[in-house]
Amino acid sequence: MSVEEIFNGLIATHNTDTLLTFIQDIKESIPPSQRTSKGIVWSLRQIRRQLIEEGVHLTKQKHSLEILINSNHWQVRHLTSLIATHCSIEERNFDSYIPVIEAAANDSHFGVRESAQMAMRELMQAFPDEVLQLYDNKWISHPEANVRRCVSESLRPVLVEGKNWLREEPEEVIKRLKRLNQDTSLYVRKSVGNNLADISRRYPDLVLSTLRKWLLENDYDKKTFFIARKACRRVIKSHPDEVTELLRGESVIK
């Protein structure tokens, strides 16, 4: 059965069981020696690739999104962000697809939430201004912690198809992270700390000066101190004295 036939059935019946079986079959076809590097994300990317190669019309893909995001199967919901991103980029239409990615970002399953932040990284390559405007105006102050975390996770300086402007403009990332350094959610603050730890690989001095500023502004409160300890777990190797002084002798979080 082709991917187009599966999606035709999906749209006609709203039943996602056949698609789930197809996803599982792709995943099980991965040789055991490659299952560490290839898993559910790789499997779902194969489905997106087949949709493109078979020429499945964007309208049909778009109609599937509401069905996918409401599936009882997390593996199927995981596919939503990948398809939404493809449609958004192909149509040059940013706003119409954000609600479905936002729903994925607040999903109950961790894997689905991760697919949303990966989607936002991909969209950032096509719509950098629109993504940052969305974050600044809505998502950084979103009532759901999962969506706020998506902001921080998607701004981590990892490669997306071999490129990432965030590596060259860390100040733009830190500007957004600053608004999350007092977040009420530990889940969000962990992400902020991890993001800064990533940035410190290339810009250790910038991260240390940023943390110093935040700690002073917030009077070394527990929220910011937690982020600082998390963020320093890499830079302590190259700047041990500065980190020791910054953290007042406390150890970093391993």
Residue pairs with C-beta under 8 A, 6 or more apart in sequence:
1 18
1 22
2 50
2 54
3 22
3 47
3 50
3 51
3 54
3 56
4 51
4 54
4 56
4 60
6 18
6 19
6 22
7 19
7 51
7 56
7 60
7 61
7 64
8 60
9 15
9 18
10 16
10 18
10 19
10 64
10 67
10 68
11 60
11 63
11 64
11 67
14 67
16 67
16 68
16 71
16 72
16 73
16 76
17 73
19 76
19 79
20 71
20 73
20 75
20 76
22 47
23 40
23 43
23 44
23 47
23 75
23 76
23 79
24 75
26 43
26 46
26 47
27 39
27 40
27 43
30 38
30 39
30 42
30 43
40 75
40 78
40 111
41 78
41 115
41 118
44 75
44 78
44 79
44 82
44 115
45 82
47 79
47 82
48 79
48 82
48 83
48 86
51 61
51 83
51 86
52 86
58 87
58 90
58 91
61 83
61 86
61 87
62 87
64 83
65 80
65 83
65 84
65 87
65 97
65 100
66 100
68 76
68 77
68 79
68 80
68 83
69 77
69 80
69 100
69 103
69 104
70 77
71 77
74 107
74 109
74 111
74 112
75 111
77 104
77 107
77 109
77 112
78 109
78 111
78 112
78 115
79 115
80 100
80 101
80 103
80 104
80 112
80 115
81 100
81 101
81 104
81 112
81 115
81 116
81 118
81 119
82 115
82 119
84 97
84 100
84 101
84 104
84 119
85 97
85 101
85 119
85 122
85 123
87 93
87 97
88 94
88 96
88 97
88 123
88 126
88 127
89 122
89 123
89 126
92 126
94 123
94 126
94 127
94 130
94 131
95 130
98 134
101 116
101 119
101 120
101 123
102 116
102 139
102 147
104 112
104 113
104 115
104 116
104 119
105 113
105 116
105 117
105 120
105 144
105 146
105 147
105 150
106 113
106 144
106 146
106 147
107 113
107 116
107 146
113 146
113 149
113 150
114 153
116 150
117 149
117 150
117 153
117 154
118 154
120 131
120 150
120 154
121 154
121 158
121 160
121 164
122 160
122 161
123 130
123 131
124 131
124 154
124 160
124 165
124 166
125 160
125 161
125 163
128 165
131 154
132 172
132 176
135 151
135 155
135 176
136 176
139 147
139 148
139 150
139 151
140 148
140 151
140 176
140 179
140 180
141 148
141 179
142 148
145 183
145 184
145 185
145 187
145 188
146 187
148 180
148 183
148 185
148 188
149 185
149 187
149 188
149 191
151 176
151 180
152 176
152 177
152 180
152 188
152 191
152 192
152 194
152 195
153 191
153 195
155 166
155 173
155 176
155 177
155 195
156 166
156 194
156 195
156 198
157 164
157 166
157 167
157 170
157 173
157 198
157 199
157 202
158 164
158 198
166 172
166 173
167 202
170 199
170 202
170 203
170 206
171 206
173 195
173 199
174 196
174 199
174 206
174 210
177 192
177 195
177 196
178 210
178 214
180 188
180 189
180 191
180 192
181 189
181 192
181 214
181 218
181 223
181 224
181 227
182 218
182 221
182 223
182 224
183 189
183 192
183 223
186 226
189 223
189 226
189 227
189 230
190 230
192 227
192 230
192 231
193 226
193 227
193 228
193 229
193 230
193 231
193 253
194 230
194 231
196 207
196 210
196 211
196 227
196 230
196 231
197 207
197 230
197 231
197 232
197 233
197 234
197 235
199 206
199 207
200 207
200 208
200 231
200 232
200 234
200 235
201 234
204 235
204 238
204 239
207 231
207 235
208 232
208 235
208 239
208 242
208 243
208 246
211 224
211 227
211 228
211 231
211 232
211 246
212 246
214 224
214 227
214 228
215 224
215 225
215 228
215 246
218 224
220 248
225 247
225 250
226 253
228 246
228 247
229 247
229 250
229 251
229 252
229 253
230 252
230 253
232 243
232 246
232 247
232 252
233 252
233 253
233 254
235 243
236 243
236 244
236 252
243 252
